[in-house]
Amino acid sequence: MNPDEMQDLRVDFNERAAILEYDNGLTRDEAEAQAVRELVNQLQERAQRQTGVVAELAGADRRRLHPDLAEVLAALGLADVRAPAWGFDAVVPEGDTYRPANRDEIGHQAVIVPATEDGVVVDLVAQGLNSGRMLPRLGATALIGSDEIEQARQSKEPLIVFNNALPWLHGRTRGVVIVNWKEAGRELEGVETLLCRKDLAGRLHEATRHCWPVPTIAVARELRHAA
């Protein structure tokens, strides 16, 4: 757990203990004990979810290597892509997230890619092969490629923002893909220059106009495969 997560955990603990003490009439010791039990349960549930998505990612990755999908990979231009674990699955949208289709369901065929933080898989994102719609598995991530953001902040180099997961794979995962545009500004805070295709520039400007400093939106004449 990184320092930011530890700080968030302490804040959650203090807030929950205060609520239990003042609103539920518990003593401070009772409130803190109850807050600890609740946070432990939350952490255990989070760990179980992460274990589950890692297993799903492994299954999607194995599926990608099946000979029957060779033509699909070739059609998508992904046959020779070198990237971390990713693959295919049949999925069912559920509101703002998705779940793998059950055996008795047809589902929608989708590319499955990992969303990582500090190298740890925290969520998965499915992009429909027909619809192009992107949905997270757990709703725990706003974008793909978050580890690239801190590197861009430190290096002051432009951060590539791809239109969707397919060009991100083509680009060897060296950039980001925004999944939740409502959270995009917060996630990209501190990046000086964002590089994207022209058709994405307006939306990216709107999403980051409240950032400080406001990033420069640079349009690439040829950002390969970012359509």
FILUMMAR-595129 format. One record per residue (C-alpha): residue number from 1; x negated, y negated, z negated; chain; residue in one letter. Coordinates in steps of 0.02 Angstrom, whole numbers. Layout:
BEGIN
{n=NUM | x=X | y=Y | z=Z | chain=A | res=a}
...
REM end
This chain:
BEGIN
{n=1 | x=0 | y=0 | z=0 | chain=A | res=m}
{n=2 | x=-75 | y=-167 | z=53 | chain=A | res=n}
{n=3 | x=-81 | y=-325 | z=-58 | chain=A | res=p}
{n=4 | x=71 | y=-403 | z=25 | chain=A | res=d}
{n=5 | x=174 | y=-247 | z=-6 | chain=A | res=e}
{n=6 | x=115 | y=-244 | z=-187 | chain=A | res=m}
{n=7 | x=168 | y=-425 | z=-208 | chain=A | res=q}
{n=8 | x=338 | y=-390 | z=-131 | chain=A | res=d}
{n=9 | x=357 | y=-242 | z=-249 | chain=A | res=l}
{n=10 | x=319 | y=-350 | z=-400 | chain=A | res=r}
{n=11 | x=445 | y=-480 | z=-343 | chain=A | res=v}
{n=12 | x=578 | y=-346 | z=-317 | chain=A | res=d}
{n=13 | x=542 | y=-274 | z=-489 | chain=A | res=f}
{n=14 | x=554 | y=-442 | z=-577 | chain=A | res=n}
{n=15 | x=715 | y=-489 | z=-487 | chain=A | res=e}
{n=16 | x=798 | y=-322 | z=-522 | chain=A | res=r}
{n=17 | x=744 | y=-321 | z=-705 | chain=A | res=a}
{n=18 | x=813 | y=-497 | z=-728 | chain=A | res=a}
{n=19 | x=980 | y=-449 | z=-651 | chain=A | res=i}
{n=20 | x=995 | y=-295 | z=-760 | chain=A | res=l}
{n=21 | x=949 | y=-394 | z=-916 | chain=A | res=e}
{n=22 | x=1059 | y=-547 | z=-894 | chain=A | res=y}
{n=23 | x=1204 | y=-482 | z=-790 | chain=A | res=d}
{n=24 | x=1218 | y=-306 | z=-860 | chain=A | res=n}
{n=25 | x=1178 | y=-347 | z=-1041 | chain=A | res=g}
{n=26 | x=1027 | y=-232 | z=-1058 | chain=A | res=l}
{n=27 | x=879 | y=-269 | z=-1170 | chain=A | res=t}
{n=28 | x=720 | y=-319 | z=-1080 | chain=A | res=r}
{n=29 | x=641 | y=-148 | z=-1110 | chain=A | res=d}
{n=30 | x=797 | y=-59 | z=-1046 | chain=A | res=e}
{n=31 | x=806 | y=-174 | z=-895 | chain=A | res=a}
{n=32 | x=624 | y=-145 | z=-849 | chain=A | res=e}
{n=33 | x=640 | y=43 | z=-870 | chain=A | res=a}
{n=34 | x=795 | y=46 | z=-758 | chain=A | res=q}
{n=35 | x=710 | y=-66 | z=-629 | chain=A | res=a}
{n=36 | x=561 | y=51 | z=-624 | chain=A | res=v}
{n=37 | x=674 | y=203 | z=-595 | chain=A | res=r}
{n=38 | x=766 | y=115 | z=-454 | chain=A | res=e}
{n=39 | x=605 | y=58 | z=-368 | chain=A | res=l}
{n=40 | x=530 | y=232 | z=-382 | chain=A | res=v}
{n=41 | x=686 | y=304 | z=-299 | chain=A | res=n}
{n=42 | x=673 | y=173 | z=-160 | chain=A | res=q}
{n=43 | x=490 | y=213 | z=-130 | chain=A | res=l}
{n=44 | x=526 | y=399 | z=-124 | chain=A | res=q}
{n=45 | x=667 | y=372 | z=1 | chain=A | res=e}
{n=46 | x=554 | y=262 | z=107 | chain=A | res=r}
{n=47 | x=417 | y=394 | z=105 | chain=A | res=a}
{n=48 | x=542 | y=528 | z=158 | chain=A | res=q}
{n=49 | x=603 | y=419 | z=302 | chain=A | res=r}
{n=50 | x=426 | y=386 | z=360 | chain=A | res=q}
{n=51 | x=386 | y=571 | z=353 | chain=A | res=t}
{n=52 | x=541 | y=602 | z=456 | chain=A | res=g}
{n=53 | x=497 | y=477 | z=592 | chain=A | res=v}
{n=54 | x=320 | y=545 | z=605 | chain=A | res=v}
{n=55 | x=392 | y=719 | z=634 | chain=A | res=a}
{n=56 | x=512 | y=648 | z=765 | chain=A | res=e}
{n=57 | x=367 | y=558 | z=851 | chain=A | res=l}
{n=58 | x=267 | y=720 | z=855 | chain=A | res=a}
{n=59 | x=415 | y=808 | z=934 | chain=A | res=g}
{n=60 | x=435 | y=671 | z=1065 | chain=A | res=a}
{n=61 | x=250 | y=680 | z=1104 | chain=A | res=d}
{n=62 | x=257 | y=869 | z=1129 | chain=A | res=r}
{n=63 | x=408 | y=848 | z=1241 | chain=A | res=r}
{n=64 | x=312 | y=726 | z=1351 | chain=A | res=r}
{n=65 | x=184 | y=860 | z=1389 | chain=A | res=l}
{n=66 | x=314 | y=984 | z=1452 | chain=A | res=h}
{n=67 | x=286 | y=1027 | z=1637 | chain=A | res=p}
{n=68 | x=468 | y=988 | z=1677 | chain=A | res=d}
{n=69 | x=436 | y=805 | z=1638 | chain=A | res=l}
{n=70 | x=288 | y=785 | z=1756 | chain=A | res=a}
{n=71 | x=398 | y=708 | z=1891 | chain=A | res=e}
{n=72 | x=476 | y=587 | z=1767 | chain=A | res=v}
{n=73 | x=305 | y=530 | z=1708 | chain=A | res=l}
{n=74 | x=249 | y=505 | z=1887 | chain=A | res=a}
{n=75 | x=406 | y=407 | z=1932 | chain=A | res=a}
{n=76 | x=378 | y=292 | z=1783 | chain=A | res=l}
{n=77 | x=195 | y=272 | z=1823 | chain=A | res=g}
{n=78 | x=149 | y=344 | z=1655 | chain=A | res=l}
{n=79 | x=62 | y=505 | z=1706 | chain=A | res=a}
{n=80 | x=-112 | y=438 | z=1670 | chain=A | res=d}
{n=81 | x=-71 | y=320 | z=1526 | chain=A | res=v}
{n=82 | x=-192 | y=328 | z=1381 | chain=A | res=r}
{n=83 | x=-100 | y=275 | z=1223 | chain=A | res=a}
{n=84 | x=-64 | y=337 | z=1047 | chain=A | res=p}
{n=85 | x=72 | y=467 | z=1019 | chain=A | res=a}
{n=86 | x=231 | y=431 | z=1116 | chain=A | res=w}
{n=87 | x=356 | y=532 | z=1214 | chain=A | res=g}
{n=88 | x=537 | y=566 | z=1257 | chain=A | res=f}
{n=89 | x=697 | y=612 | z=1168 | chain=A | res=d}
{n=90 | x=885 | y=609 | z=1189 | chain=A | res=a}
{n=91 | x=957 | y=475 | z=1075 | chain=A | res=v}
{n=92 | x=1124 | y=408 | z=1015 | chain=A | res=v}
{n=93 | x=1143 | y=221 | z=976 | chain=A | res=p}
{n=94 | x=1217 | y=181 | z=806 | chain=A | res=e}
{n=95 | x=1243 | y=-6 | z=790 | chain=A | res=g}
{n=96 | x=1071 | y=-89 | z=790 | chain=A | res=d}
{n=97 | x=977 | y=76 | z=770 | chain=A | res=t}
{n=98 | x=974 | y=247 | z=851 | chain=A | res=y}
{n=99 | x=964 | y=428 | z=798 | chain=A | res=r}
{n=100 | x=908 | y=584 | z=892 | chain=A | res=p}
{n=101 | x=1052 | y=671 | z=978 | chain=A | res=a}
{n=102 | x=1112 | y=834 | z=902 | chain=A | res=n}
{n=103 | x=1099 | y=993 | z=1003 | chain=A | res=r}
{n=104 | x=1282 | y=985 | z=1050 | chain=A | res=d}
{n=105 | x=1269 | y=804 | z=1110 | chain=A | res=e}
{n=106 | x=1210 | y=743 | z=1279 | chain=A | res=i}
{n=107 | x=1133 | y=581 | z=1216 | chain=A | res=g}
{n=108 | x=1037 | y=452 | z=1317 | chain=A | res=h}
{n=109 | x=863 | y=493 | z=1381 | chain=A | res=q}
{n=110 | x=737 | y=372 | z=1308 | chain=A | res=a}
{n=111 | x=553 | y=336 | z=1290 | chain=A | res=v}
{n=112 | x=501 | y=345 | z=1106 | chain=A | res=i}
{n=113 | x=355 | y=238 | z=1045 | chain=A | res=v}
{n=114 | x=285 | y=207 | z=870 | chain=A | res=p}
{n=115 | x=292 | y=44 | z=774 | chain=A | res=a}
{n=116 | x=143 | y=35 | z=657 | chain=A | res=t}
{n=117 | x=82 | y=-78 | z=518 | chain=A | res=e}
{n=118 | x=-100 | y=-65 | z=466 | chain=A | res=d}
{n=119 | x=-111 | y=93 | z=571 | chain=A | res=g}
{n=120 | x=34 | y=178 | z=480 | chain=A | res=v}
{n=121 | x=193 | y=227 | z=574 | chain=A | res=v}
{n=122 | x=336 | y=133 | z=490 | chain=A | res=v}
{n=123 | x=469 | y=153 | z=624 | chain=A | res=d}
{n=124 | x=504 | y=215 | z=799 | chain=A | res=l}
{n=125 | x=578 | y=121 | z=946 | chain=A | res=v}
{n=126 | x=680 | y=203 | z=1085 | chain=A | res=a}
{n=127 | x=698 | y=123 | z=1256 | chain=A | res=q}
{n=128 | x=836 | y=195 | z=1364 | chain=A | res=g}
{n=129 | x=772 | y=254 | z=1533 | chain=A | res=l}
{n=130 | x=932 | y=199 | z=1618 | chain=A | res=n}
{n=131 | x=988 | y=50 | z=1514 | chain=A | res=s}
{n=132 | x=818 | y=-18 | z=1463 | chain=A | res=g}
{n=133 | x=893 | y=-57 | z=1292 | chain=A | res=r}
{n=134 | x=772 | y=-47 | z=1146 | chain=A | res=m}
{n=135 | x=828 | y=8 | z=972 | chain=A | res=l}
{n=136 | x=729 | y=48 | z=814 | chain=A | res=p}
{n=137 | x=754 | y=212 | z=723 | chain=A | res=r}
{n=138 | x=760 | y=141 | z=546 | chain=A | res=l}
{n=139 | x=780 | y=-45 | z=576 | chain=A | res=g}
{n=140 | x=617 | y=-71 | z=482 | chain=A | res=a}
{n=141 | x=523 | y=-160 | z=621 | chain=A | res=t}
{n=142 | x=552 | y=-315 | z=726 | chain=A | res=a}
{n=143 | x=421 | y=-275 | z=857 | chain=A | res=l}
{n=144 | x=302 | y=-147 | z=929 | chain=A | res=i}
{n=145 | x=116 | y=-178 | z=910 | chain=A | res=g}
{n=146 | x=114 | y=-280 | z=750 | chain=A | res=s}
{n=147 | x=-68 | y=-232 | z=717 | chain=A | res=d}
{n=148 | x=-116 | y=-338 | z=868 | chain=A | res=e}
{n=149 | x=-45 | y=-495 | z=787 | chain=A | res=i}
{n=150 | x=-173 | y=-510 | z=648 | chain=A | res=e}
{n=151 | x=-313 | y=-482 | z=772 | chain=A | res=q}
{n=152 | x=-246 | y=-626 | z=879 | chain=A | res=a}
{n=153 | x=-234 | y=-738 | z=726 | chain=A | res=r}
{n=154 | x=-414 | y=-703 | z=678 | chain=A | res=q}
{n=155 | x=-490 | y=-708 | z=852 | chain=A | res=s}
{n=156 | x=-385 | y=-854 | z=917 | chain=A | res=k}
{n=157 | x=-365 | y=-754 | z=1077 | chain=A | res=e}
{n=158 | x=-199 | y=-754 | z=1171 | chain=A | res=p}
{n=159 | x=-76 | y=-619 | z=1117 | chain=A | res=l}
{n=160 | x=11 | y=-531 | z=1261 | chain=A | res=i}
{n=161 | x=199 | y=-514 | z=1240 | chain=A | res=v}
{n=162 | x=268 | y=-380 | z=1355 | chain=A | res=f}
{n=163 | x=448 | y=-373 | z=1412 | chain=A | res=n}
{n=164 | x=477 | y=-196 | z=1351 | chain=A | res=n}
{n=165 | x=394 | y=-34 | z=1297 | chain=A | res=a}
{n=166 | x=350 | y=32 | z=1471 | chain=A | res=l}
{n=167 | x=230 | y=-108 | z=1519 | chain=A | res=p}
{n=168 | x=162 | y=-103 | z=1342 | chain=A | res=w}
{n=169 | x=112 | y=78 | z=1373 | chain=A | res=l}
{n=170 | x=38 | y=31 | z=1542 | chain=A | res=h}
{n=171 | x=-61 | y=-104 | z=1453 | chain=A | res=g}
{n=172 | x=-137 | y=26 | z=1335 | chain=A | res=r}
{n=173 | x=-36 | y=-47 | z=1190 | chain=A | res=t}
{n=174 | x=-144 | y=-204 | z=1186 | chain=A | res=r}
{n=175 | x=-5 | y=-327 | z=1145 | chain=A | res=g}
{n=176 | x=170 | y=-331 | z=1072 | chain=A | res=v}
{n=177 | x=350 | y=-301 | z=1121 | chain=A | res=v}
{n=178 | x=487 | y=-393 | z=1029 | chain=A | res=i}
{n=179 | x=631 | y=-282 | z=975 | chain=A | res=v}
{n=180 | x=723 | y=-398 | z=854 | chain=A | res=n}
{n=181 | x=720 | y=-576 | z=922 | chain=A | res=w}
{n=182 | x=795 | y=-648 | z=762 | chain=A | res=k}
{n=183 | x=636 | y=-601 | z=669 | chain=A | res=e}
{n=184 | x=514 | y=-640 | z=810 | chain=A | res=a}
{n=185 | x=463 | y=-813 | z=747 | chain=A | res=g}
{n=186 | x=421 | y=-751 | z=573 | chain=A | res=r}
{n=187 | x=320 | y=-607 | z=642 | chain=A | res=e}
{n=188 | x=220 | y=-714 | z=764 | chain=A | res=l}
{n=189 | x=183 | y=-855 | z=641 | chain=A | res=e}
{n=190 | x=2 | y=-912 | z=654 | chain=A | res=g}
{n=191 | x=-35 | y=-848 | z=830 | chain=A | res=v}
{n=192 | x=-99 | y=-994 | z=933 | chain=A | res=e}
{n=193 | x=-62 | y=-934 | z=1110 | chain=A | res=t}
{n=194 | x=65 | y=-811 | z=1177 | chain=A | res=l}
{n=195 | x=42 | y=-742 | z=1352 | chain=A | res=l}
{n=196 | x=194 | y=-677 | z=1445 | chain=A | res=c}
{n=197 | x=282 | y=-670 | z=1611 | chain=A | res=r}
{n=198 | x=382 | y=-817 | z=1672 | chain=A | res=k}
{n=199 | x=549 | y=-733 | z=1645 | chain=A | res=d}
{n=200 | x=511 | y=-711 | z=1459 | chain=A | res=l}
{n=201 | x=438 | y=-884 | z=1425 | chain=A | res=a}
{n=202 | x=601 | y=-975 | z=1386 | chain=A | res=g}
{n=203 | x=662 | y=-846 | z=1262 | chain=A | res=r}
{n=204 | x=492 | y=-837 | z=1179 | chain=A | res=l}
{n=205 | x=485 | y=-1026 | z=1162 | chain=A | res=h}
{n=206 | x=656 | y=-1030 | z=1080 | chain=A | res=e}
{n=207 | x=609 | y=-891 | z=959 | chain=A | res=a}
{n=208 | x=448 | y=-977 | z=902 | chain=A | res=t}
{n=209 | x=495 | y=-1161 | z=905 | chain=A | res=r}
{n=210 | x=505 | y=-1169 | z=715 | chain=A | res=h}
{n=211 | x=334 | y=-1090 | z=690 | chain=A | res=c}
{n=212 | x=194 | y=-1197 | z=622 | chain=A | res=w}
{n=213 | x=94 | y=-1231 | z=720 | chain=A | res=p}
{n=214 | x=207 | y=-1202 | z=869 | chain=A | res=v}
{n=215 | x=115 | y=-1079 | z=982 | chain=A | res=p}
{n=216 | x=71 | y=-1119 | z=1161 | chain=A | res=t}
{n=217 | x=170 | y=-1012 | z=1282 | chain=A | res=i}
{n=218 | x=55 | y=-967 | z=1426 | chain=A | res=a}
{n=219 | x=130 | y=-890 | z=1582 | chain=A | res=v}
{n=220 | x=27 | y=-759 | z=1672 | chain=A | res=a}
{n=221 | x=39 | y=-761 | z=1861 | chain=A | res=r}
{n=222 | x=11 | y=-574 | z=1865 | chain=A | res=e}
{n=223 | x=44 | y=-483 | z=1703 | chain=A | res=l}
{n=224 | x=46 | y=-310 | z=1777 | chain=A | res=r}
{n=225 | x=196 | y=-198 | z=1743 | chain=A | res=h}
{n=226 | x=277 | y=-326 | z=1626 | chain=A | res=a}
{n=227 | x=442 | y=-327 | z=1719 | chain=A | res=a}
REM end
